[in-house]
Each structure stands twice: as C-alpha cells, then as structure tokens.
Amino acid sequence: MLLSFAHIKPIMRQELVNKNLVSIRESLRLNQQQFATALGVSTRTVSQWENGKVRNPRLTLTQTKRLMDMTGKTLDELVEIFEAHLEDSLN
C-alpha cells in the first residue's frame, strides 16, 4: 500500500509531517538532541524537519526501524498516526 497525500495542498502536508514529528518526539519526552542521536541524524536535521525547512523529510529504513523501536509502534501504527492527524486537519 502506498501512502499518498497528493490531494492535499503541499504546504498542509508539510505542516502535518512537522507536527507529527514534534508530537512523536515530545511523547517520548526527548529533546531534539536526544531524538537526533536516537535516529542517527544531527540535531540540525531534526530542527529542520520540525520547522519545515526540509520539504517532505524522509526517514531511511534504519531510521524508521529506530523510530518503531523507540515508540513501540509497528509501521502500520505509525502510518495510522500520520493519517489520523491528516484526517483531523481536513475536518
């Protein structure tokens, strides 16, 4: 299954990704530096993701696996989180 947000305005998609990343990080009670270290990226990268300076941030498979391990969520559950925020923003 491919996840497509093509029908949503690009700026709205970007804001949803940013908010989801912040929400996930905060739910883990991590600051940006701790989150960055856990994902194997720089603090600057996390900051850019969260502040929308990187359009359509993408996680590598390794980073996605680390995020799954940190949150205790499956890939499907993470996708559901992002989709739920998308649906909320459309209503």
Backbone torsions as a table, in degrees:
resi	resn	phi	psi	omega
1	MET	NA	128.4	176.3
2	LEU	-97.4	137.6	178.8
3	LEU	-95.8	116.2	-177.5
4	SER	-122.3	132.7	175.5
5	PHE	-115.2	26.9	-174.1
6	ALA	-60.4	-28.3	-177.5
7	HIS	-81.1	-6.3	179.7
8	ILE	-99.8	142.6	178.3
9	LYS	-56.6	138.1	-177.6
10	PRO	-54.0	-40.7	-178.2
11	ILE	-65.3	-35.6	178.6
12	MET	-68.0	-41.6	178.1
13	ARG	-58.6	-45.9	-177.6
14	GLN	-61.4	-44.3	179.5
15	GLU	-62.0	-37.2	179.2
16	LEU	-66.8	-42.0	177.9
17	VAL	-62.1	-46.3	-179.7
18	ASN	-58.0	-50.0	-177.6
19	LYS	-63.2	-38.6	179.1
20	ASN	-64.9	-42.8	179.7
21	LEU	-64.3	-42.9	177.5
22	VAL	-62.4	-46.0	-178.7
23	SER	-60.2	-45.3	179.3
24	ILE	-63.6	-46.7	-179.3
25	ARG	-60.5	-45.8	-178.6
26	GLU	-67.5	-34.9	178.5
27	SER	-65.8	-25.8	177.0
28	LEU	-85.3	-3.7	-178.1
29	ARG	57.8	44.0	178.2
30	LEU	-113.8	144.7	170.6
31	ASN	-84.8	175.2	-176.1
32	GLN	-60.8	-38.3	-179.2
33	GLN	-65.1	-44.2	179.1
34	GLN	-64.6	-42.1	178.9
35	PHE	-63.1	-44.2	179.5
36	ALA	-60.7	-46.7	179.7
37	THR	-60.3	-43.7	-179.6
38	ALA	-62.9	-35.0	-179.6
39	LEU	-88.2	-12.1	-179.3
40	GLY	79.4	31.5	176.7
41	VAL	-126.1	173.4	178.9
42	SER	-81.2	158.2	175.2
43	THR	-60.5	-36.7	178.7
44	ARG	-60.2	-41.1	179.0
45	THR	-61.8	-46.6	178.8
46	VAL	-61.0	-43.9	178.7
47	SER	-59.6	-43.8	179.7
48	GLN	-65.8	-39.5	176.4
49	TRP	-59.9	-49.6	-174.2
50	GLU	-70.1	-28.6	-178.4
51	ASN	-95.9	6.2	176.2
52	GLY	74.5	18.5	179.9
53	LYS	-81.1	-14.1	176.1
54	VAL	-115.7	118.6	179.0
55	ARG	-76.1	132.5	177.4
56	ASN	50.6	63.1	178.3
57	PRO	-59.4	141.3	-179.6
58	ARG	-125.1	138.5	175.6
59	LEU	-98.5	141.7	174.1
60	THR	-70.6	170.2	177.1
61	LEU	-60.2	-40.5	178.8
62	THR	-62.9	-44.3	179.4
63	GLN	-65.9	-38.8	177.8
64	THR	-63.0	-43.3	177.6
65	LYS	-61.8	-42.3	178.3
66	ARG	-62.6	-40.7	178.6
67	LEU	-64.3	-40.8	177.4
68	MET	-62.6	-43.5	179.5
69	ASP	-64.6	-41.8	-178.7
70	MET	-65.3	-40.3	-175.4
71	THR	-89.8	-17.0	-175.5
72	GLY	72.4	19.7	-177.8
73	LYS	-106.9	150.3	172.4
74	THR	-79.8	169.3	176.6
75	LEU	-60.3	-43.4	178.4
76	ASP	-58.7	-40.6	179.9
77	GLU	-66.4	-39.6	177.1
78	LEU	-64.0	-42.0	177.8
79	VAL	-61.6	-41.2	178.5
80	GLU	-60.9	-38.2	177.8
81	ILE	-60.8	-47.8	-179.8
82	PHE	-65.0	-40.7	179.5
83	GLU	-66.7	-37.2	179.4
84	ALA	-63.1	-42.2	177.6
85	HIS	-65.9	-34.8	177.7
86	LEU	-64.4	-47.5	179.9
87	GLU	-61.9	-41.7	178.7
88	ASP	-60.1	-38.2	-177.6
89	SER	-72.5	-23.4	-179.0
90	LEU	-85.3	-18.2	-178.1
91	ASN	-91.3	NA	NA
